């Protein structure tokens, strides 16, 4: 018997996108803690094996967790991104993708700092190093272009979050100018909710839209995305987000508050959406009308 997915695998022209803070493995937990990685690892595997998103942005993953996530997604998935510390160790924000569906054409990892090309650099008051992974793809099925940015903003420094949001918004704007026909996707744990200045800085110029607001259909209630292993909460803060821009259109969105025998896979709920490339969708409609 398989677990019932919220969305599950999709076929072209749809793209299934997920953002998931898997919660880093902690060295010590109290006995019976729901935070123990040994307890959560099989739950993460079950969740991802059921959903198998086309693109997945993960936050807080340590080396072993990066591998566990990749294997859970199946044999066709690959990933890019390294740890945030010098030498590529520590927490990572990898971008996973279905390599049978998407061809990786370029990727880079930038520090969220005034010196983004200096790996592990810090500038804006955050004690913890922060980063963004940028990946570019061509859809093998439709020919559409896709830009993905995945990040995890600072949990303590408001200034760092605001400056990081400004940088990410700038990257999205540059991507739109560079490839006007590309779909843009931003995934992340922003440590700031939909009513925050960070959210306004990300979406205020109209380049990026929150999938929860842009979707044609919501699949779930508006659960808060940070549960801390507690019960699902309606109307809670959505600090984990998927934002879209460019040619991306949102058909479905949801917050996956699945529990396995009462247990959560992480202290964060994954956010998921189904996207289509606007120009490809329009072209398919035209072809259908012409054929009719």
C-alpha positions in Angstrom: 0.0 0.0 0.0 1.4 3.4 -1.0 1.0 6.7 0.8 -1.6 9.0 -0.8 0.2 12.1 -2.3 -1.1 15.7 -2.2 0.0 16.1 -5.9 2.3 13.3 -6.9 4.1 12.8 -10.2 2.8 14.9 -13.1 3.2 14.8 -16.9 4.1 17.6 -19.3 3.2 20.4 -19.7 2.7 20.4 -15.9 5.7 20.9 -13.5 5.3 19.9 -9.8 7.4 22.2 -7.6 8.0 21.7 -3.9 9.8 23.6 -1.1 10.8 21.6 1.9 12.8 22.5 5.0 13.8 19.0 6.1 15.2 20.2 9.5 18.9 19.5 10.0 20.0 16.5 11.9 20.7 17.5 15.5 23.5 15.8 17.4 21.4 15.3 20.6 17.7 14.9 21.3 15.8 14.0 24.4 14.5 10.4 24.4 11.4 10.1 22.3 11.8 13.5 20.7 9.9 13.9 17.4 13.0 15.8 16.2 15.3 12.7 16.0 16.6 12.2 12.5 16.6 8.4 12.9 12.8 8.7 13.6 12.1 11.2 10.8 14.3 9.7 8.0 11.8 7.1 7.0 9.0 9.7 7.1 10.9 12.0 4.8 11.4 9.1 2.4 7.7 8.2 2.4 6.6 11.7 1.8 9.0 12.3 -1.1 8.5 8.9 -2.7 4.8 9.6 -2.9 5.1 13.2 -4.2 8.2 12.9 -6.5 8.2 16.6 -7.5 9.7 17.7 -10.8 11.7 20.3 -8.9 12.4 20.4 -5.2 14.1 23.1 -3.2 15.4 21.8 0.1 16.6 23.8 3.1 18.8 22.8 6.1 20.1 19.5 4.6 23.4 18.1 5.9 25.5 15.7 3.8 23.7 12.5 4.7 20.3 14.2 4.4 21.1 15.5 0.9 21.7 11.9 -0.1 18.6 10.5 1.6 16.4 13.1 -0.2 18.0 12.3 -3.5 17.5 8.6 -3.2 13.9 9.0 -1.9 13.0 10.9 -5.1 14.1 7.9 -7.3 16.7 7.1 -9.9 15.9 9.9 -12.3 16.5 12.8 -10.0 19.8 14.8 -9.7 20.7 17.8 -7.6 23.0 20.8 -7.4 24.2 22.8 -4.4 26.8 22.4 -1.7 27.1 23.3 2.0 27.2 26.9 3.1 30.6 26.7 5.0 34.0 27.0 3.4 34.9 23.8 1.6 31.2 23.1 0.8 30.3 21.5 4.2 27.5 22.3 6.5 23.8 23.0 5.8 22.9 23.1 2.1 20.0 24.4 0.0 20.2 21.9 -2.9 17.9 22.1 -6.0 16.7 18.6 -7.0 15.3 18.0 -10.5 14.0 15.1 -12.6 16.8 14.8 -15.1 14.5 12.8 -17.5 12.2 15.8 -17.7 14.6 18.7 -17.3 18.0 19.4 -18.8 20.3 21.3 -16.5 22.1 24.0 -18.6 23.7 26.1 -15.9 23.9 26.6 -12.1 25.7 28.6 -9.5 25.7 29.1 -5.7 25.9 32.6 -4.3 26.4 33.8 -0.7 23.7 36.1 0.5 26.1 38.9 1.3 27.7 42.0 -0.2 30.3 39.7 -1.8 28.1 36.9 -3.2 30.9 35.2 -5.2 32.9 34.7 -2.0 31.7 31.3 -0.7 30.6 31.5 2.9 30.8 35.3 3.2 28.6 37.3 5.6 27.7 41.0 5.5 24.4 42.0 6.9 24.4 41.1 10.6 23.7 37.4 10.3 26.0 35.1 12.4 25.0 32.1 10.2 26.1 31.9 6.6 23.3 32.1 4.1 23.1 31.3 0.4 21.0 31.0 -2.7 21.3 28.3 -5.3 20.4 29.3 -8.9 19.7 26.7 -11.6 18.7 27.0 -15.2 16.9 24.2 -17.1 15.3 23.4 -20.5 12.2 21.3 -20.4 12.9 18.2 -22.6 9.2 17.7 -23.2 8.1 21.2 -24.1 11.3 23.2 -24.8 10.3 25.8 -22.2 13.0 27.5 -20.2 13.0 27.4 -16.4 15.0 29.4 -13.8 15.0 28.1 -10.2 16.3 29.9 -7.1 16.3 28.1 -3.7 17.3 29.8 -0.4 17.0 29.9 3.4 17.0 33.4 5.0 18.4 34.2 8.4 16.3 33.4 11.5 17.7 36.2 13.7 18.7 39.2 11.7 15.9 41.2 10.2 18.4 43.3 8.3 19.9 40.2 6.7 16.5 39.0 5.7 15.6 42.3 4.0 18.9 42.6 2.2 18.7 39.0 1.1 15.2 39.4 -0.2 16.4 42.5 -2.2 19.2 40.4 -3.7 16.9 37.5 -4.6 14.3 39.9 -6.1 17.2 41.4 -8.1 18.2 38.0 -9.4 14.7 37.2 -10.4 14.4 40.6 -12.2 17.7 40.0 -14.0 16.5 36.5 -15.1 13.3 38.0 -16.5 15.2 40.5 -18.5 17.7 37.9 -19.7 15.1 35.4 -20.8 11.6 37.0 -21.0 10.0 33.7 -22.1 11.4 31.7 -19.1 9.4 30.6 -16.1 11.0 31.7 -12.8 10.5 29.8 -9.5 11.8 30.8 -6.1 11.6 28.3 -3.3 12.7 28.8 0.3 12.3 29.1 4.0 12.2 32.9 4.4 11.7 33.1 8.2 9.2 35.8 7.5 5.5 35.4 6.6 3.2 36.7 3.9 2.5 39.9 5.9 6.1 40.8 6.3 8.4 43.4 4.8 10.5 40.6 3.4 7.5 39.3 1.5 6.7 42.8 0.2 10.3 43.2 -0.9 10.2 40.0 -2.8 6.8 40.6 -4.5 6.4 44.4 -4.5 7.7 45.1 -8.0 5.4 42.5 -9.5 8.1 40.3 -10.9 7.4 37.5 -8.4 4.0 36.3 -7.2 3.2 34.0 -4.2 1.7 30.8 -5.5 -0.9 30.8 -2.7 -2.3 34.0 -4.1 -1.7 33.2 -7.8 -3.1 29.7 -8.0 -6.3 28.8 -9.8 -7.0 26.1 -7.1 -5.9 25.7 -3.5 -5.7 22.0 -2.5 -5.5 22.5 1.2 -6.4 25.0 4.0 -3.9 27.7 4.6 -1.8 25.8 7.2 1.0 27.5 9.0 4.2 26.1 7.6 6.2 25.9 10.9 4.5 23.4 13.1 7.4 22.4 15.3 6.0 18.9 15.2 2.7 20.0 16.6 -0.8 19.7 15.1 -1.7 21.3 11.9 -2.8 25.0 12.3 -5.1 26.9 10.1 -4.2 30.5 9.5 -0.7 30.1 10.8 2.3 32.0 9.4 3.5 30.9 6.0 7.2 31.3 6.3 8.0 28.6 3.7 7.0 29.9 0.2 7.1 29.2 -3.5 7.2 32.4 -5.6 6.8 32.4 -9.4 7.5 34.9 -12.2 8.0 35.3 -15.9 6.1 32.8 -17.9 5.0 30.6 -14.9 1.3 30.1 -14.4 0.0 28.3 -11.3 -2.8 25.8 -11.6 -2.7 24.2 -8.1 -1.1 25.0 -4.8 -1.1 23.4 -1.3 0.6 23.0 2.0 1.4 19.4 2.8 0.6 18.8 6.5 0.7 15.1 6.2 1.2 13.1 9.4 2.4 9.5 9.4 0.8 7.6 12.3 0.6 11.0 14.0 4.2 11.9 13.2 5.6 14.8 11.1 8.5 14.3 8.8 9.9 17.8 9.7 9.1 20.7 11.9 8.2 22.5 8.6 5.3 21.6 6.3 6.3 21.3 2.6 4.7 23.8 0.2 3.8 22.5 -3.3 2.5 23.8 -6.6 1.7 22.7 -10.1 2.9 25.1 -12.7 2.7 25.5 -16.5 4.7 27.6 -18.9 2.3 30.3 -20.1 3.6 30.5 -23.7 3.6 26.7 -24.1 0.1 26.5 -22.7 -1.2 29.2 -25.0 0.5 27.6 -28.0 -1.1 24.2 -27.2 -4.5 26.0 -27.0 -4.0 27.6 -30.4 -3.0 24.2 -31.9 -6.1 22.6 -30.5 -8.4 25.3 -32.0 -6.6 25.0 -35.3 -7.1 21.2 -35.3 -10.8 21.6 -34.5 
